[in-house]
Amino acid sequence: MAADLITVVPDQHTTAGPGRRPHRHPAGSPGAFVGRDESAFARACDPGVFDWLDHVKTAAGCSHPIRLAGEVATIDRATGRLLASVATADLPDGEIYKPCGNRRHAVCPSCARTYQRDAYQLLRAGLAGGKGIPATVAQHPAVFPTFTAPSFGTVHTRVVKRHTCGNRRRCDCRAEPCHPRRATDPTAWPCEHGQPTVCWARHEDNDPRLGQPLCLDCYDHDAQVVWNHAAPELWRRTTIAISRHLRARARQLGLPWVEQITESGRVRRVPPVKPSFGKVAEMQRRAVVHYHGIVRLDGVNPDPEAVVPPPAALTVDDLIAAVEHAAATVAFTTRPHPANPAGWRITWGEQVDIRPINTDGDITDSRAAGYLAKYATKSTEATGHVSRRLDGEVIDLYANHQGTHPERLVDACWTLGGHRDWQQLRRWAHMLGFGGHFLTKSRRYSVTFRILRDARIIWRRTETGHEYTDQPKDDTTLIVGLLSYAGSGWRTTGDALLANTAAALARERHETAREEMTAAA
C-alpha cells in the first residue's frame, strides 16, 4: 500500500514553490537528499521517531505536504495578553506539516479522499438534514438531473442495452457494436478525409479508443472548447429558468406571495417557492464536461434564512417539468470570434436524464450524494491529459493541431485564446477550456466546506489533543499562527515512506473497524 503512495511523491530534496528556483539542502543537513532505504532506516532508528510520527500525523498520507515555520501564540481576547507561545523550532524537524488539500485524486489520493468525504456530507445534508440543516428537508421534492453536452463529432462509445452484471462499477456485460452501418447506407462510406465512419467493435470499458473521434479532422475541436468554457454560464441560466418556471407554476395554482423584511427594513413580496441546487461537473472521456445535479424544492418563510417545506400543491412532477423545460429552452450565442464571426450556439445536448430522489426508489439520498462526491475528486485524467497551468514556454509540449484528440483541444484553446476577447481560453487550456468549479451549490442548499473543516480542526484539538495548544481553550482565548512558508514536499523520500506507510496502516484499521461496525449493525 505504501509503495502505491510513494510513486506520487515528488523530488523530495527540492523545497522551492511554484515559480521559485529550487534549493538543495547542503550535504549533511537534516534535509539533505539520501537514498530512500538509507533515509528511512535513519529515521526509524531515531529515538524520537514516534514523536515525529505523531507530529506529522495530520499530513502523514499527503503526497506533497506544505511545511510551515514560525510560532503559534495563544492570546487573551479581552486584554490581548500573550498566554503561551510555541515555536516550531522546538518541534520535530523544526516545521509544521499541513496537508496540501488538493482535491484531485491523481495529485494526492489522501487529500482527495478527505475532500470526497466532505463533499458527501455536504451533499447528503442537503437531502437528509444534519450539519445544521433541518431534518425536514428529507420530505422536500428533489430530483437528480444529468445534463450532457451536444455532439461535436462521432466518437467511439460503449453502450450496454441489457445489464446482467451485479455491480455496474465493474460491468463486464457484452456491449453493442460501436457504430454499425449497412454497406448500402451512405453514412457508412468514408468521410471526406478518407477515415471510416463505421466501427463494429464491442469496446471493453478499459478500451483506450473510447471517447476518441472516428475522424480527428472532422471533429469540431473549436466548438468543444468554447462549449466547455461557456458551460458554467449555461448552468447559471438553467438555474434561473428553473426558478422562473416554478414561479409561473405557483401563479397558475394561485399560491399567495410571501412578505419578507430585508436587512434595510423594507418589506418585499417574494414567490412562495424557491429551488436549491447542488451540482458536480464531470469530464467525460471525449474531453467535454457534463453536469450531475441535485435540485431540491423549498418553500419561502418570512425569515429569509429559514428552510421550510414547499406548498403542498407543488410536487416532484412540477419540479421535473421545470427542469425539462429549462434543459430544452435555455440557449445563448457567444460573442463573435474571427474564427466564427456569428459566434457559437451554446445549448444542452439531447441526452438529459431526470430522476426523482426518494428513500425507497432507485435514487436515494445516500446514492445521489455518493455519486456526486465520487466525481468531485476527478479532473481531466479520463481524457489522457494531465498538466498544470500552461504558458508560452511549455505549450508546445501539449498542443499540436495535427496531434491526438487532447493535443488538438489544447491547441484550439491556445489558438482561439489569442484574441483579446477570448484570453480566458488560454488561462484554462490545461482544463481543455473549462474554467468553472467542479462542485458548487446554492447558499441555502447545505453547509459549507469551511464549516466542515473547522469542525474537524476543533475535534482534533479537543478530542485528540494538540502539541502546540497546551493551554485550555475557551471563548476567551485566541490562537494566532505566526507562520511562514518553508517548503513543499517531504524532506526526504524515507520520511515520505514512513509517513505514508503509517497513514496507510491507520487507514486500513479504520476501514476494517467501519466494516465490522456496519456488519454488526
C-alpha positions in Angstrom: 0.0 0.0 0.0 2.8 2.4 0.8 4.5 1.7 -2.5 1.5 2.9 -4.4 1.5 6.2 -2.4 5.3 6.6 -2.8 5.0 6.7 -6.6 3.3 10.1 -6.4 5.8 11.7 -4.1 7.8 14.4 -5.9 11.5 15.0 -5.8 11.9 15.5 -2.0 15.2 17.4 -2.0 13.5 20.3 -3.8 11.8 22.8 -1.4 11.1 25.6 -3.8 7.5 26.5 -4.5 6.0 27.1 -7.9 7.9 29.7 -9.9 10.9 29.7 -7.5 14.4 28.4 -8.0 14.9 25.0 -6.4 17.0 25.0 -3.3 19.1 21.9 -2.4 20.0 21.4 1.2 23.7 21.3 1.9 25.3 17.9 2.4 25.0 16.7 5.9 22.0 18.9 6.8 18.7 17.3 8.0 17.1 17.9 4.6 19.9 16.5 2.5 18.7 14.0 0.0 19.8 10.4 0.6 18.6 7.1 -0.7 15.1 6.1 0.2 16.2 3.0 2.2 19.0 4.8 4.0 16.9 7.8 5.0 14.0 5.6 6.1 16.4 3.5 8.2 18.0 6.5 9.7 14.6 8.0 10.6 13.3 4.6 12.0 16.4 4.3 14.2 15.9 7.8 15.6 14.8 7.6 19.3 12.2 10.3 18.6 10.6 8.5 15.6 7.2 8.1 17.4 7.2 11.7 18.4 7.9 12.6 14.8 5.1 10.3 13.5 2.7 11.9 16.0 3.9 15.3 14.8 3.2 14.6 11.1 0.0 12.6 11.7 -2.4 15.1 10.2 -0.4 15.2 7.0 1.0 11.7 7.0 -0.9 10.4 4.0 -0.3 13.6 1.9 1.8 13.2 -1.2 3.1 16.8 -1.1 2.6 18.5 2.3 3.1 22.1 3.0 5.8 22.9 5.6 5.4 26.0 7.8 7.9 27.6 10.2 7.4 30.3 12.9 5.4 30.2 16.1 1.9 29.7 17.4 0.6 32.1 20.1 -2.3 31.9 22.5 -3.7 35.3 23.3 -6.3 36.5 25.7 -9.2 38.0 23.6 -10.1 40.6 26.2 -6.7 42.0 27.2 -4.5 41.0 24.2 -2.0 39.5 26.7 0.2 36.6 25.4 -0.7 33.5 27.4 1.6 31.0 25.7 3.8 30.6 22.7 5.3 27.6 20.9 8.0 27.9 18.3 8.2 25.4 15.5 12.0 25.3 16.1 11.2 23.3 19.3 9.2 20.7 17.3 10.5 17.7 15.3 12.1 18.9 12.1 11.6 22.5 13.2 8.5 22.8 11.0 4.7 22.1 11.0 3.3 19.8 8.3 0.0 20.7 6.7 -1.8 18.6 4.1 -1.8 20.1 0.6 -5.6 20.0 0.4 -5.6 19.1 -3.4 -9.0 17.7 -4.4 -7.6 15.8 -7.4 -7.1 12.1 -6.7 -4.3 11.9 -9.4 -2.3 14.5 -7.5 -2.9 13.5 -3.8 -5.0 10.5 -3.0 -5.1 11.2 0.7 -6.3 14.8 0.5 -8.7 13.9 -2.3 -10.2 11.2 -0.1 -10.9 13.8 2.6 -12.4 16.2 0.1 -14.6 13.4 -1.3 -15.9 12.6 2.2 -16.6 16.2 3.0 -18.4 16.6 -0.4 -20.5 13.6 0.5 -21.5 15.0 3.9 -22.2 18.4 2.3 -24.4 17.0 -0.4 -26.2 14.5 1.7 -27.0 17.1 4.4 -29.0 18.9 1.8 -31.1 15.9 1.2 -31.4 14.2 4.6 -30.7 17.0 7.1 -27.9 17.3 9.7 -24.9 19.5 10.0 -27.2 22.4 10.8 -29.7 21.7 8.1 -33.2 20.7 9.4 -34.2 17.1 9.0 -37.5 18.2 7.3 -35.6 18.6 4.0 -35.9 14.8 3.6 -39.6 15.5 2.8 -38.9 18.1 0.2 -39.3 17.1 -3.5 -35.9 16.6 -5.1 -34.6 15.4 -8.4 -31.3 14.1 -9.7 -30.7 15.5 -13.3 -27.9 14.9 -15.6 -27.1 17.4 -18.3 -24.9 16.4 -21.2 -23.1 18.4 -24.0 -24.2 18.3 -27.6 -22.3 16.3 -30.2 -19.2 17.8 -31.8 -18.4 14.7 -33.9 -18.7 10.9 -33.9 -16.6 9.2 -31.1 -16.1 5.6 -30.0 -18.7 4.7 -27.4 -19.7 1.7 -25.3 -23.4 1.0 -25.0 -24.9 -1.9 -23.0 -28.6 -2.2 -23.5 -29.1 -5.1 -21.1 -27.1 -5.5 -18.0 -26.6 -8.9 -16.4 -23.8 -7.9 -14.0 -24.3 -7.5 -10.3 -22.0 -4.4 -10.0 -22.2 -1.6 -12.5 -18.8 -0.3 -11.4 -17.2 -3.5 -12.6 -19.5 -4.1 -15.5 -18.3 -6.8 -17.9 -21.5 -7.2 -19.9 -21.4 -7.6 -23.6 -21.6 -4.2 -25.3 -23.4 -3.3 -28.5 -21.3 -2.6 -31.7 -19.9 0.9 -31.5 -21.2 2.5 -34.8 -22.6 -0.2 -37.0 -23.8 0.7 -40.6 -25.0 -1.3 -43.5 -22.8 -1.3 -46.6 -25.7 0.3 -48.6 -26.1 3.1 -46.1 -24.4 6.3 -47.4 -23.4 7.2 -43.8 -21.2 4.1 -43.9 -18.9 5.5 -46.6 -15.6 7.0 -45.6 -15.6 10.7 -44.7 -14.1 13.4 -46.8 -10.7 12.8 -45.1 -10.8 9.1 -46.0 -11.4 7.8 -42.5 -14.0 5.1 -41.9 -17.3 6.2 -40.3 -18.1 2.7 -39.2 -17.0 0.8 -36.1 -18.2 -2.7 -35.4 -16.0 -3.2 -32.3 -17.7 -4.1 -29.0 -15.5 -1.9 -26.8 -14.5 -3.0 -23.3 -14.7 -0.5 -20.5 -10.9 0.0 -20.5 -10.5 0.4 -24.3 -8.3 3.4 -24.9 -10.3 4.2 -28.0 -13.4 5.1 -26.0 -14.1 8.9 -26.4 -11.7 9.3 -29.3 -13.2 10.7 -32.6 -13.5 8.3 -35.5 -12.0 11.1 -37.6 -9.9 13.8 -35.9 -10.1 16.2 -38.8 -14.0 16.0 -39.0 -14.3 16.7 -35.2 -15.1 20.3 -34.2 -12.5 20.9 -31.6 -13.0 24.7 -31.6 -16.7 24.3 -30.7 -16.0 21.8 -28.0 -13.5 24.0 -26.0 -15.8 27.0 -26.4 -18.7 24.9 -25.0 -16.6 23.8 -22.1 -15.7 27.4 -21.4 -19.3 28.5 -21.6 -20.8 25.6 -19.6 -20.8 27.5 -16.2 -22.8 30.3 -17.8 -25.2 27.7 -19.3 -25.7 26.2 -15.9 -26.4 29.6 -14.3 -29.0 30.4 -16.9 -30.5 27.0 -16.4 -31.0 27.5 -12.7 -32.7 30.9 -13.5 -35.0 29.2 -16.0 -36.0 26.5 -13.4 -36.8 29.2 -10.8 -38.9 31.2 -13.3 -40.8 28.1 -14.4 -41.7 27.3 -10.8 -42.8 30.8 -10.1 -45.1 30.7 -13.2 -46.5 27.4 -11.9 -47.1 28.9 -8.5 -49.0 31.8 -10.1 -51.1 29.3 -12.1 -52.0 27.5 -8.9 -52.9 30.8 -7.2 -50.5 30.4 -4.4 -50.0 33.6 -2.3 -46.8 35.5 -2.3 -44.8 35.8 0.9 -43.7 39.1 2.6 -40.2 39.3 3.8 -38.3 42.0 5.7 -34.9 42.9 4.2 -31.9 43.9 6.2 -32.6 47.5 5.4 -36.1 47.2 7.0 -38.0 47.3 3.7 -40.8 44.8 3.0 -40.7 42.8 -0.2 -43.1 40.2 -1.7 -41.4 37.1 -3.0 -42.7 33.9 -4.6 -43.8 31.1 -2.3 -41.3 28.6 -3.7 -37.5 28.6 -4.2 -35.3 25.8 -5.6 -31.9 24.9 -4.1 -29.1 23.5 -6.2 -26.0 21.4 -5.9 -24.0 20.2 -8.9 -20.8 18.4 -9.9 -19.0 18.7 -13.2 -17.6 15.5 -14.7 -15.1 15.4 -17.5 -16.1 12.7 -20.0 -13.7 10.6 -22.0 -14.4 12.7 -25.1 -13.0 15.7 -23.0 -16.2 17.6 -22.6 -17.9 18.3 -19.3 -21.4 17.3 -18.3 -23.2 18.1 -15.1 -24.8 15.9 -12.4 -27.0 17.9 -10.2 -29.4 17.9 -7.2 -32.4 20.2 -7.3 -34.5 20.5 -4.1 -37.7 22.3 -3.9 -38.0 24.6 -0.9 -40.7 26.9 0.5 -40.3 30.5 1.5 -40.8 31.9 5.0 -40.9 35.4 6.3 -37.5 34.6 7.8 -35.1 34.6 4.8 -32.7 32.2 6.4 -35.3 29.5 7.3 -35.5 26.3 5.2 -39.2 25.3 5.1 -41.2 22.7 3.0 -42.8 24.0 -0.2 -46.5 24.4 -0.6 -48.3 21.0 -0.8 -49.7 22.0 -4.2 -46.3 21.8 -5.8 -45.0 18.3 -6.2 -42.0 16.5 -7.7 -43.8 16.3 -11.0 -43.8 20.1 -11.2 -40.0 20.1 -10.4 -39.3 17.6 -13.1 -41.4 19.7 -15.6 -39.4 22.8 -14.7 -36.0 21.0 -15.2 -37.2 19.5 -18.5 -38.4 22.9 -19.7 -35.1 24.6 -18.8 -33.0 21.9 -20.4 -34.9 22.2 -23.7 -35.2 26.0 -23.9 -32.0 27.5 -22.4 -29.6 28.6 -25.1 -27.4 31.6 -26.0 -24.8 32.6 -28.5 -21.3 33.6 -27.6 -19.6 36.8 -28.6 -18.1 36.7 -32.2 -14.6 35.5 -32.9 -12.6 35.8 -36.1 -12.8 32.0 -36.5 -16.6 32.2 -36.2 -18.0 35.7 -36.7 -21.5 34.6 -35.9 -20.5 33.1 -32.5 -21.1 29.6 -31.2 -24.5 28.4 -30.2 -24.4 27.0 -26.6 -27.1 24.5 -25.6 -27.5 21.3 -23.7 -27.3 18.0 -25.5 -30.2 15.7 -26.3 -29.4 13.3 -23.5 -31.0 14.8 -20.4 -31.8 12.3 -17.6 -34.0 13.4 -14.7 -34.8 11.1 -11.8 -36.7 11.7 -8.6 -34.9 11.2 -5.3 -36.7 9.3 -2.6 -36.0 6.9 0.2 -37.5 3.8 -1.4 -36.6 4.3 -5.1 -33.6 3.7 -7.3 -32.0 7.0 -6.4 -31.8 7.6 -2.6 -30.2 10.5 -0.8 -27.1 8.5 0.0 -26.7 7.2 -3.5 -27.1 10.6 -5.1 -24.7 12.2 -2.7 -22.1 9.4 -3.1 -22.4 9.6 -6.9 -21.7 13.3 -7.0 -18.9 13.1 -4.4 -17.2 10.5 -6.5 -16.7 12.9 -9.4 -15.7 15.8 -7.1 -12.1 14.5 -7.0 -11.7 13.9 -10.7 -10.5 16.2 -13.4 -9.1 15.7 -16.9 -7.5 12.3 -16.1 -10.2 10.5 -18.1 -9.2 12.2 -21.3 -5.5 11.3 -21.0 -4.4 14.9 -20.5 -2.9 15.9 -17.1 -0.9 19.1 -16.7 -0.7 22.2 -14.6 -1.5 25.7 -16.0 0.2 26.2 -19.3 2.2 29.2 -20.6 4.1 30.1 -23.8 7.2 28.2 -22.6 5.6 24.7 -22.4 2.6 25.0 -24.6 4.4 23.2 -27.5 4.7 20.1 -25.3 0.9 19.7 -25.0 -0.6 21.4 -28.1 -0.5 20.1 -31.6 -3.1 20.9 -34.3 -2.2 17.6 -36.1 -1.8 15.5 -32.9 -4.1 13.5 -30.7 -7.5 14.5 -29.5 -6.4 16.2 -26.3 -3.5 17.9 -28.1 -5.9 19.4 -30.6 -8.2 20.6 -27.9 -5.3 22.3 -26.1 -4.2 23.8 -29.4 -7.7 25.1 -30.0 -7.8 26.8 -26.6 -4.4 28.4 -27.2 -5.3 29.5 -30.8 -8.7 30.9 -30.0 -7.4 32.5 -26.9 -5.0 34.6 -28.9 -7.9 37.1 -29.5 -8.1 39.8 -26.8 -11.8 39.0 -26.0 -11.1 35.3 -25.6 -7.9 35.3 -23.5 -9.5 33.2 -20.8 -9.3 30.2 -23.0 -5.5 30.3 -22.7 -5.8 30.6 -19.0 -7.8 27.3 -18.9 -6.1 25.5 -21.7 -4.9 22.9 -19.2 -8.5 22.2 -18.4 -9.4 21.9 -22.1 -11.4 25.2 -21.8 -13.4 24.5 -18.7 -12.9 27.2 -16.1 -15.7 26.6 -13.6 -15.8 24.9 -10.2 -16.2 21.2 -10.2 -18.6 21.3 -7.2 -20.9 24.2 -6.5 -24.2 24.7 -4.5 -26.7 27.4 -3.8 -26.3 29.1 -0.4 -29.5 27.7 1.1 -28.9 24.1 0.0 -26.4 22.9 2.7 -23.5 23.8 4.8 -20.1 24.9 3.5 -16.8 23.2 3.3 -15.3 25.7 5.7 -17.8 24.7 8.4 -16.9 21.0 8.0 -13.2 21.7 8.1 -13.4 24.0 11.1 -15.4 21.2 12.9 -12.6 18.7 12.1 -10.0 21.1 13.4 -11.9 21.6 16.7 -12.4 17.9 17.1 -8.7 17.2 16.6 -7.6 19.8 19.1 -10.2 18.9 21.8 -10.5 15.1 21.4 -7.1 14.0 20.4 -5.0 16.9 21.9 -2.6 19.1 20.0 1.1 19.6 20.5 1.1 23.4 20.4 -2.2 24.2 22.2 -1.3 23.2 25.8 -3.4 25.9 27.4 -7.2 25.0 28.0 -9.1 26.7 25.2 -12.4 28.5 25.6 -14.2 31.5 24.1 -11.8 33.9 25.9 -8.6 32.8 24.1 -7.4 33.2 20.6 -4.9 31.1 18.7 -2.7 33.1 16.3 -0.3 31.3 13.9 2.7 33.5 13.0 3.8 31.1 10.3 5.6 31.4 7.0 6.0 29.1 4.1 9.1 26.9 4.5 8.7 24.5 1.6 6.6 21.8 -0.1 7.0 18.0 0.0 8.7 15.7 2.5 12.2 16.4 3.5 13.4 13.0 2.3 11.9 10.1 0.4 12.4 8.0 3.6 10.2 10.4 5.5 7.6 10.0 2.9 7.9 6.2 3.0 7.4 6.1 6.8 4.7 8.7 7.0 2.7 7.2 4.1 3.1 3.7 5.5 1.8 4.7 8.9 -1.1 6.5 7.4 -2.0 3.5 5.2 -1.9 1.2 8.1 -4.1 3.5 10.2 -6.5 3.9 7.3 -6.7 0.2 6.8 -7.5 -0.3 10.5 -10.1 2.4 10.3 -11.8 0.8 7.3 -11.8 -2.6 8.9 -13.4 -1.2 12.0 -16.0 0.6 9.9 -16.9 -2.6 8.0 -17.2 -4.6 11.3 -19.4 -2.0 12.8 -21.6 -2.0 9.7 -21.8 -5.8 9.7 -22.7 -5.8 13.4 -25.4 -3.2 12.9 
